[in-house]
Amino acid sequence: MTAAGTGESGAGDSGTGESGAEASGAQERLARARELLAEHPVLDGHNDLPWALRMQVSYDIARRDVSRDQSAHLHTDIPRLRAGGVGGQFWSVYVSCELAGDAAVSACLEQIDVVRQLAAAHPADLRLALTAADVEDARSEGRVASLMGAEGGHSIANSLATLRALHELGVRYMTLTHNDNTDWADSATDEPRHGGLTRFGEEVVREMNRAGMLVDLSHVAPSTMRDALRASEAPVIFSHSSARAVCDHPRNVPDDVLESLPRNGGVAMATFVPKFVLPEAVAWTKGADDNMRAHGLHPLDTSEEAMRLHRAYEAEHPRPVADAGTVADHLDHMREVAGIDHLGIGGDYDGTAFVPAQLEDVSGYPNLVAELLRRRWSEEDLAKLTWRNAVRVLGDAEAVSRELRARRGPSVATIGALDG
């Protein structure tokens, strides 16, 4: 049995012991996957390339020319985006929880700036996208639609005006928390403080709806998920979360929340991070993270020094390896619970030290699609998973925004006034 628990070798790897017919079938599925992605490319919900550029080269994009192979340093570059069938990407404009207040806002602005730099430096391949129509236009032009998502509600420093400013600069979703609670929302990986969203947190959700910014519920506590779903007048997303019933990690989505997505119209985008998808990887990753902290580094650090430490730890402590089948197990379950119209993909490349076999970088999406073909997913279902659902939810949020802007103006509420 593989690490995925499927009992079969992966879609893109014939494996020793596999018969000639099985190997031929695997290659046929992989070829068909590439054809499907040429027509219905991946619109991925989360990629941390901007933060990796901050950590590795202080935003000097000339030192990481993504028009060329950067596999020695990054999960992402343009040739591998092309090979992976990626037609759209939400670039995470992430801010570490170690930053707060004005420092967090400034770091978010720097992330936005580097995304704009990348698009300006590679206009033949990348196109900034603000709307669902922009995304479709980029696809018709053969360019990768480049959207932005702010990861961590601390990036707005408790200011609805700052939230609106981020939207004006092109941010189209905000993850309500990262690993720590904000002053108005509980995180999945912190001690509960608010019991979900505070009154100001609910106002943040309403103002995101009015602005046309998707509410992202990855990283938040289940209580925050449920409160946000009650408060939101627009569809929500999970930009990079998988199924808690399959892997019991707090970063994943409980079934009752998945069941509520059809009523909301939202989309849960399955992630590839091994510690979120493979139960055996949870304890191992804690050891690897503790090793990073013992050397004075943050577990999410992607600097070259951090990567050397990770590789050394892995050499001494072989890690459980997820694969495309592991992720497919989550997608099978999420489809059963939420329905095919509410699924997407959010790989979290360049935001994780470890990745599954067959999904080692952004060129790996065809292996996942081929595995789903092996599991008898229809071409219509795969088109929804990779492209249509994500574009639809973006357009739905825009429609809600137009209606709400016609009814109410910008909120001037403050956290002090609402939460005391």
Helices and strands as residue ranges (DSSP letters): H 20-39, E 42-47, H 49-57, G 61-64, H 78-83, E 86-92, H 101-121, E 126-128, H 132-141, E 144-151, G 153-156, H 160-168, E 171-175, H 199-211, E 214-216, H 222-231, E 236-238, H 255-264, E 267-270, H 274-277, H 279-294, H 304-316, H 324-338, G 340-342, E 343-345, H 365-374, H 379-383, I 384-388, H 389-407, H 415-419
